[in-house]
Amino acid sequence: MPSEIKIKIKGNMNRIKSLCILAAFVMGGFAANAQLTHLEQSIYLNFNLPTGQFNDDVNINAVNENIPMTRFNAGKSAVFGFGLGYRVSYRFDVGFGEVSPYIHGDFQWNRIQSDLREAYMNADNGSCPNYFNVPVYVGVNYRYQLDDIFTPFAEFGIGPDFFFITKEQGNSTAAGTFKMRYMATTNVAFQLGLGCYFGQHVSASLHYNGYGKHAIQYSSSPEMNPVLAAADASTPATQTRSVGMLSLRIGFHF
């Protein structure tokens, strides 16, 4: 592994450890003041649109029509996806609204664009890659109740995002067998959201999730197409992708 990648991974892990320690102190403070707070648990449905390089188009060409992604395109071409989220928060009445520190985790799934999926479907034993983002946020929510029905809110969170790319496989031909597995580094992510509670138990909101730049490494099958192998040799072993998404989030609160 190149030294600069090791340094980057070490730096990200140090930031993540610091965030975890901060979360422990914050939650300890919540427990000490539990009599002044209201515990709330939430479950979310997420509908997301990718942004940045995560949404860049990938075109099939004569060189790699049987394996459209490879290291050149992994982490791109994401389309509309879905996710689930879970949150634990404490609500504090501050006199002019409520403040709710929280810990929140999401599981986000995105497919690649349809013409690329069709290429894999037409390949023998084809398997297209899927993308998964698993961010864990420590943040704060502020809400102000207008009446018994409408309670607008804004929130911010920060924490690590774990990015996963599933393996891909294309045609097995005289030219070679196409199989690749990917490994992406963890990076610091943030979220910004605006929305409204409708009554006590349902909310809707729009969020921007910035997952940062993830370094992507891969391993290919030894039978990899010689043309692709030669092209790979002329590019850096590690690629980086800027990953983000806009999300419509429907929340259920208990």
C-alpha positions in Angstrom: 0.0 0.0 0.0 1.5 3.4 -0.9 2.8 5.4 2.0 0.5 8.4 1.3 -2.5 6.1 1.4 -1.4 4.7 4.8 -0.9 8.3 6.1 -4.4 9.2 4.9 -6.0 6.2 6.4 -4.2 6.7 9.7 -5.3 10.4 9.8 -9.0 9.4 9.1 -8.9 6.8 11.8 -7.5 9.3 14.3 -10.4 11.7 13.5 -12.9 8.9 13.8 -11.5 7.9 17.2 -11.8 11.5 18.4 -15.4 11.6 17.3 -16.2 8.4 19.1 -14.6 9.7 22.4 -16.6 13.0 22.0 -19.8 10.9 21.5 -19.1 9.0 24.7 -18.7 12.2 26.7 -21.9 13.7 25.2 -24.0 10.6 25.9 -22.5 10.4 29.4 -23.7 14.0 29.9 -27.1 13.0 28.6 -27.4 10.1 31.1 -26.3 12.4 34.0 -29.1 14.8 33.2 -31.8 12.3 32.2 -34.4 13.8 34.5 -34.3 17.0 32.5 -34.6 15.3 29.1 -36.9 13.3 27.0 -35.4 10.2 25.3 -36.5 9.7 21.7 -35.8 6.9 19.3 -36.4 7.3 15.5 -36.5 5.1 12.4 -36.1 6.6 9.0 -36.8 5.7 5.4 -34.3 7.5 3.0 -34.8 8.2 -0.7 -31.5 9.5 -2.1 -30.0 11.1 -5.2 -26.2 10.8 -5.7 -24.1 14.0 -6.2 -20.5 14.8 -7.2 -18.4 12.1 -8.9 -20.7 9.5 -7.4 -23.2 10.6 -10.1 -20.7 10.9 -13.0 -21.8 9.0 -16.2 -19.8 6.0 -17.4 -19.9 5.1 -21.1 -19.4 1.6 -22.4 -16.8 1.4 -25.1 -15.1 -1.2 -27.2 -12.3 -1.9 -24.8 -14.3 -2.6 -21.7 -17.9 -3.3 -22.9 -17.9 -6.6 -20.9 -16.7 -5.0 -17.7 -17.8 -1.4 -17.7 -16.4 -0.3 -14.3 -12.9 -1.4 -13.4 -10.6 1.0 -11.4 -11.3 3.8 -13.9 -15.0 4.0 -13.1 -15.6 2.4 -9.7 -17.4 4.8 -7.4 -19.2 6.5 -10.4 -22.5 6.1 -12.2 -24.7 5.8 -9.0 -28.4 6.4 -9.5 -31.5 6.8 -7.3 -31.2 4.7 -4.1 -32.8 3.8 -0.8 -31.8 3.6 2.8 -32.8 3.0 6.4 -31.7 5.0 9.4 -31.9 4.7 13.2 -31.4 7.5 15.8 -31.3 7.9 19.6 -31.6 11.5 20.8 -32.4 13.5 24.0 -34.7 16.5 23.8 -34.0 19.5 26.0 -36.5 22.3 26.3 -34.4 25.5 26.1 -37.4 28.0 26.5 -37.5 29.0 22.8 -37.7 25.6 21.2 -36.0 22.3 21.9 -32.4 21.1 21.3 -31.8 17.4 20.6 -28.3 16.0 20.6 -28.3 12.7 18.8 -26.4 9.7 17.5 -27.6 8.5 14.1 -26.7 5.7 11.7 -27.7 5.2 8.1 -27.5 2.3 5.7 -27.7 3.7 2.1 -27.8 1.6 -1.1 -27.4 2.8 -4.7 -27.3 0.9 -8.0 -25.4 1.8 -11.1 -27.1 3.3 -14.2 -29.4 1.0 -16.2 -27.4 0.6 -19.4 -24.4 -0.6 -17.4 -26.6 -3.1 -15.5 -27.9 -4.4 -18.8 -24.3 -5.0 -20.0 -23.7 -7.2 -16.9 -27.0 -9.0 -17.4 -26.0 -9.8 -21.0 -22.6 -11.1 -19.9 -22.0 -14.8 -18.9 -22.1 -15.0 -15.1 -22.2 -11.2 -15.1 -22.4 -9.5 -11.7 -22.6 -5.7 -11.5 -21.3 -3.7 -8.5 -23.5 -2.0 -6.0 -22.7 0.8 -3.6 -23.3 1.0 0.1 -22.7 4.0 2.4 -22.9 3.5 6.2 -22.4 6.9 7.9 -22.6 7.2 11.7 -23.3 10.8 12.9 -23.0 12.7 16.1 -25.1 15.8 15.8 -27.7 18.2 17.1 -31.3 19.0 16.1 -33.2 22.2 16.8 -36.9 22.4 16.6 -39.5 25.0 17.3 -43.2 24.1 17.7 -45.6 26.4 15.9 -48.8 24.6 16.9 -50.0 21.1 17.8 -49.3 19.9 14.2 -46.3 21.7 12.7 -42.8 21.8 14.3 -40.1 22.9 11.9 -36.5 21.8 12.6 -32.9 22.1 11.4 -30.0 19.8 12.2 -26.3 19.1 11.6 -24.2 15.9 12.1 -20.7 14.8 11.6 -19.0 11.4 11.8 -17.3 8.6 9.8 -18.7 7.2 6.5 -17.9 3.6 5.6 -18.1 3.1 1.8 -18.4 -0.4 0.3 -18.4 -1.5 -3.4 -19.5 -5.1 -4.1 -17.5 -7.2 -6.6 -18.1 -7.1 -10.3 -17.7 -9.9 -12.8 -18.1 -10.0 -16.6 -17.7 -12.4 -19.5 -15.2 -15.3 -19.5 -13.6 -15.3 -23.0 -10.4 -16.2 -24.7 -9.2 -12.7 -23.8 -9.6 -13.2 -20.1 -11.9 -13.6 -17.1 -13.2 -10.4 -15.7 -13.4 -10.3 -11.9 -12.7 -7.4 -9.6 -13.1 -6.7 -5.9 -12.9 -3.2 -4.3 -11.8 -1.8 -1.0 -12.6 1.9 -0.1 -11.2 3.9 2.8 -13.4 5.4 5.5 -13.7 9.2 5.5 -15.3 11.9 7.6 -18.8 12.8 6.6 -21.4 15.4 7.5 -25.1 16.0 7.0 -27.3 19.1 6.9 -31.1 18.9 7.1 -34.2 21.0 7.1 -37.7 19.6 7.8 -40.8 19.5 9.8 -42.5 17.3 12.4 -46.2 16.6 11.8 -47.6 15.9 15.2 -45.4 13.9 17.6 -44.5 10.8 15.6 -43.9 11.6 11.9 -41.5 13.9 10.2 -40.3 14.7 6.6 -37.0 16.4 5.7 -34.5 17.2 3.0 -30.8 16.5 3.7 -27.4 16.9 2.1 -24.9 14.2 3.0 -21.3 14.9 2.2 -19.4 11.7 2.5 -16.0 13.1 1.4 -13.4 11.7 -0.9 -12.9 8.0 -0.6 -9.7 6.3 -1.9 -10.6 3.1 -3.8 -8.2 0.2 -4.2 -9.0 -3.1 -6.0 -7.8 -6.6 -6.8 -8.3 -8.1 -10.2 -8.4 -11.7 -11.4 -5.1 -13.0 -12.7 -6.8 -13.8 -16.0 -7.7 -10.2 -16.5 -7.9 -9.0 -20.2 -4.4 -8.0 -21.3 -5.7 -4.8 -22.9 -7.3 -3.7 -19.6 -4.3 -4.8 -17.6 -2.0 -2.7 -19.8 -4.2 0.3 -19.5 -4.4 -0.2 -15.7 -0.6 -0.2 -15.5 -0.5 3.4 -16.8 -2.8 4.8 -14.0 -2.3 5.2 -10.3 -3.0 2.1 -8.2 -5.5 4.0 -6.1 -8.4 6.2 -7.4 -10.3 8.7 -5.3 -14.0 9.6 -5.6 -16.1 12.4 -4.2 -19.2 10.9 -2.8 -22.4 12.7 -1.7 -26.2 12.6 -1.9 -29.4 14.5 -1.5 -32.0 12.6 0.6 -35.7 12.8 1.3 -36.1 11.4 4.8 -39.3 10.2 6.3 -39.0 9.7 10.1 -41.1 7.8 12.6 -40.5 8.8 16.3 -41.2 7.0 19.5 
